[in-house]
Amino acid sequence: MKTQKLTTAQAIISYLHQQYTERDGLQHKFFAGCFGIFGHGNVGGIGQALHQMPEFRYYQSRNEQAMVHTATAYAKMKNRLSTMACTSSIGPGASNMITGAATATINRIPVLLMPGDIFASRRVDPALQQLEYPASQDFSVNDCFKPVSRYWDRINRPEQIIHALPAIMRVLTSQSETGAVTLALPQDVQAEVFDFPTAMFEKKIWYIPRPLPDAGLMQKAADMIAHAKAPMIIAGGGIIYSEASEILKSFVEQTGIPIAETFAGKGSLPYDHPLNLGAVGATGTEGANAFSRDADLIIGIGTRYSDFTTASKTAFQNENVKFININIAEFDAFKMAGLALTGDARETLKKLSEMLSGIQTPAEYQDRASKYNLSWDEKVASAYLPDSVREFASQAEVVGCVNEFSEARDVVFCAAGSLPGDLHKLWRTRDPKGFHLEYGYSCMGYEIAGGLGAKMACPDREIYVMVGDGSYLMMSSEIITSVQEGHKLTIILIDNNGYASIGGLSKSLGIEGFGTKYLYRREETGLIDGEVLPVDLASNAESLGAAVIRTKNIAELAEALKKAKSIDKTTVIYIQTVPERKMAGYGYAWWEVPISETSNSEDVQKAADSVKKNRKNQKYFL
């Protein structure tokens, strides 16, 4: 057997460089490179290997959490067929990546994390930044990755990677099991040498299948659909990852079954398709929530049924409602006590289309959906209209201005705050990849870092990152990386002086927006209720290397968008808005947040009574 003498780190990078995926006859290089921040725990190992092998491209980041977000967004835009690796030092460098790992895993997105670790030899104990655990010597902060990783391993000897690397690739390329994969690398082992089999470093293709569910279950599903009086589709992110938008359109038009979209599934059909009811659930549209309420059959495709999608289990009020779940992941397919069609969304829809030939919902049912589609678009148009009376624009008006300026293939990008709810309802999506919301974890700080990943994945698309002041202050560091790498983002920075989303929730719970404003603390009261803090976010963005355009109203924002299009580097458009002005909730658009059952505040007591009332609409699905 031919061998090659390499360090563990050199062997890992050489192996990753040769990994490919193939689906539908098209090959994709699986790793587009490696993000890293170097410290004593990885600089002499993985750092040396990346320096020695420039063909496996290294990307410099500013924050370990941010680089995982960038890799995650890249993989999402690539429909999980490609991703990036991320390396950190031990201690804080490693633990900084944990939030990013959770974000990737919750969203079912592949990303490889390679945190440095303590000395496997234990010759140095404790090492700098080592967490000492009195009950065990075999423990480090990297063990904290276990609950947020789909696969976790620690390499204590060089030869262990011969079997470990194929194991991590199996999970990363699995459409059903994917998420963050953590390979903990003790710093001494990274630099140790071994005679590795040369065959390890030959090109390896991981074939991505499109499995069909069991034939008997397919027939049962077809019968359920054929006999349903009020069927409805909930379109999740699995449709987009499966590249099933075209077959979904054909299926919807053939059967006359309307759809509603989750955050991840928005864009499954164009917004103006007559049978697209729009956003579903707690942030849902009038039509989507009306149809959800009455449906006797829900066909969930590629959705994990989060509490926002189900309106905390109040969205489906028909006593006889049943569920059919098409999902590549068995775990998600069995939710809501549904008939589990475990398989690829595109191929399953194709097969169901053949089985349902001649089956269609009544014309009046489709007309009702079409009327909701049109009436909702009128509401959206109204929300987009600028109000000339107020000093500051509303968030909905900002969304409208960006939406109307952007082109069909452009991408709007967001994750946290009140923006996702407004975008879910209001953004007119025209392309399956045009709406990129990270709402599995709703992770503050994902926006700019993730926007960079999206631009790296799709350089021919304009990326419009919409971010509030709260998320911006949480993590804006990757503006620098976007400038360094020449990946232009257009960032719309919306400043409302606080955490507006939670501020609104706090008020609805009778807590008066406590702790959600960016204000001085007043000495005389001891409360944070003084003047607004003098933070200049626009100047901050300028200091990070971005071009900055300050705007005061929607007219200036529209001009700024035009100007930004001609600028060849990351551009931040700054605008202040009123703290809140959201579209009303429709139907069972409820989201359960616990509230104190006893309080000396009348408002809190009223809120608690409201929670109890809404809980009566929650259903068990057995």
Secondary structure, DSSP 8 states (H G I E B T S, - for coil): --EEEEEHHHHHHHHHHTEEEEETTEEEESEEEEEE---TTTIIIIIHHHHH-TTS-EEE-S-HHHHHHHHHHHHHHTTTS-EEEEEE-STHHHHTTHHHHHHHHHTT--EEEEEEE--SS-SSSS-TT---BTTBSS--GGGGGGGG-SEEEE--SGGGHHHHHHHHHHHHT-TTT-SEEEEEEEHHHHH-EEEEEGGGGS-EEEE-------HHHHHHHHHHHHH-SSEEEEE-HHHHHTT-HHHHHHHHHHH---EEE-TTTTTSS-TT-TTEEEE-GGG--HHHHHHHHH-SEEEEES----TTTTTTTTS---TT-EEEEEESSHHHHTGGG-EEEES-HHHHHHHHHHHTTT----HHHHHHHHHHHHHHHHHHHHHHS--SSSSSB-HHHHHHHHHHHS-TT-EEEE-SSSHHHHHHHH----STTSEEE--SS--TTHHHHHHHHHHHH-TTS-EEEEEEHHHHHH--THHHHHHHHT---EEEEEE-SB-HHHHHHHHHTTSTTTT-B-B---TTT-SS-SSB----HHHHHHHTT-EEEE-SSHHHHHHHHHHHHH-SS-EEEEEEB-S-------SS--------S--S-HHHHHHHHHHHHHHTT-----
